[in-house]
Amino acid sequence: MNSNEYPEGIKVLIDEERIAERVARLAKQLEEDLDALQGPVTLVPVMTGSMLFTSDLIRHLQRPLRIAPVTVQSYPGSSTRSRGARLQTPIPDALKDTHVVIIDDILDSGGTLAVLRRLMKAVGPASVRACVLLRKNVEHDITAICEYTGFDIPDRFVVGYGLDYDGLYRNLPFIGTLPEHLIGVEDAEA
């Protein structure tokens, strides 16, 4: 087996070492920016895709903070295209007067960040920022503001390091691309 190939033909796009290095640098940048602000900080990870990213990121942050996850579904089932952001859990009400950092796995259409920013601003936070691990090099359907980005990637469906396809592959320690034979018929024809 090729060292860049997962047993089912998943190709490594970003390996574990690059992810770890970039997450540490993102945390340092975020820490410096938060140090300039007064008041409490609340991280809002978008579940379930950002759980590994959030876990690694917070290990580098040396400050008191709260974590208030939300669940948003954009890729239902075996879909490889966003179907629009649908909030599955309520926006936490403990965000008022805190500096909020939305943490998401991937910026694709921009819908998730746009919806979350709008809903969170209505609660009255001191500020709202967004941090994503991946940003696809695509024209975004919605103008999505994102202050912190880990990696820019090509317009490919990716899995691993928390990202899934039909609930699978979140446990891969790297970010990889799926071969066409693993992608559902519905999306392959679209």
ZIUR-V80040 format. One record per residue. SS is DSSP state (H for helix, E for strand, - for the rest). Layout:
BEGIN
ss
SS
SS
END
This chain:
BEGIN
ss
-
-
-
-
E
-
-
-
-
-
E
E
E
E
-
H
H
H
H
H
H
H
H
H
H
H
H
H
H
H
H
H
H
H
H
-
-
-
-
-
E
E
E
E
E
E
E
-
-
-
H
H
H
H
H
H
H
H
-
-
-
-
-
-
-
E
E
-
-
E
E
E
E
-
-
-
-
-
-
-
-
-
-
-
-
E
E
-
-
-
-
-
H
H
H
-
-
-
E
E
E
E
E
E
E
E
E
-
-
-
H
H
H
H
H
H
H
H
H
H
H
-
-
-
-
-
E
E
E
E
E
E
E
E
E
E
-
-
-
-
-
-
-
-
-
-
-
E
E
E
E
E
E
-
-
-
-
E
E
E
-
-
E
-
E
-
-
E
-
-
-
-
-
-
E
E
E
-
-
H
H
H
-
-
H
H
H
H
H
-
END
